[in-house]
Amino acid sequence: MSKYDIDERPGARAELLCFLVATAAASHSLTQEWRVDHVVKSCRIWLTRNAVVMHWLERVQLGQLALKVARRDLRDAGITVRQSDVQALFTGEMGLNHASTVVQRMMVVCKELL
């Protein structure tokens, strides 16, 4: 399977950011910690699953942005992720559940930032 640069796939950067924000928010909801390692691993998983490559520095910057969004910007947008919301954020294959209104609102925030 050939891999594509993230910018060759329209919307991929916003999709990845939203996935990382959802991962960070879900992880925090469950552990009460902001886990950088979860964001890093989730980024690698998403890139592999979507056959996309991204420069390591861009991955670091996007991961930092995801943590910032999860910590502050979601709250400012009126989005809270409770333990009861976590399962609804993701599909059975651990992709974003685009039917979730929380994910839809997260995506709006992410697209505005990019």
N, C-alpha and C positions, 0 to 999 in steps of 0.2 A: 504494500500500500504506500503510495507516495504521500508525502506530507506537504502541506501548504503553509506559506507564511500567514500569520494571523490576519494581516491586512488584505489578503487575497480573498477572504471570505467575508462578505458584507454582514455586519452585525456581530461578528465573532468576538470582537474585543468587549462589547457591551455584555454579550452573553457570558463570557468568562468572568468579567467583573461581577456581574450579578450572581453567578454561581459561587464565587469566592465570598461575596458579602453574605449570601445565604448560609454558606458553610461556617463562616466566622460567627454569625449571629446565632445559628443553631448550636454550635459548639459552646458558645458563652452561656446560652440558655441552659444547657445541660450540665456544664462544669463550673460555671461562675468564674471562668478564666478566659482571657483573650489568648488563644493558642495559635501562635505563629506557625508552629509545625503542622497544624491542621490545614492552614491556608496554603503552605508550601506543597504539601502532599496532594491537596485537592487541585491545585494548579497543574501539577504533573499529570494527575489522573485525567483532568478535563482535556489537556493538550493531547495526550495519547489517544483518548477515546475519540476525539474529533480530528485526528490526523493533522494537527496544526503544530507549527514550530513558532517559537518566540524567543528573541534574544534574552539572555539571562537577566540583564539589567532591567529590561522592560518587565520581566516577570516579577522582579523584586519591587519595582515601582508600583505595579498593579496590585501586588499583594499588600503593600503598605496602604495604598488607596482603599482597598477593600476593608482593611481593619479600621481605617478612619471613618469610612462610610458606616460600617456596622456599629462603631462606638458612638458616633455623634450624629451623622446625617440622617440615619433612619429615625432616630428619636425626634429630630427637628422636623421630619416629614410626617410625624405622627404614626410611625410604623414601629410596633413592638413585636418581638418574637418571644413567645412564651413556650414553655416545654410542650404544651399541648399543640402548638403550631408546628413543631419541628418536623414531624412525619409528613405533614401536608406540603411542606416546601419541596419535597423530592419525590421522584417517581420510584418505582420498585427497582429500577436500574441505577438509581442515585443520580439521575439527571434532574434538571429543574422541572418542577411541576408548573407549567405555564397556565394551568387552569386555576391555580391558587391566586386569590386576590392579593395576598401578601407578596408573592413573587412578582405579580404584575406591577404592583406599586414600587417594589425594589428596582425593577427594570427601568421604570420611569426615572427614578433617582439616578441610576447608573448611566443611562443615556444622556441625561442632562450634564453630568460631570465630564463625559467624554466629548 
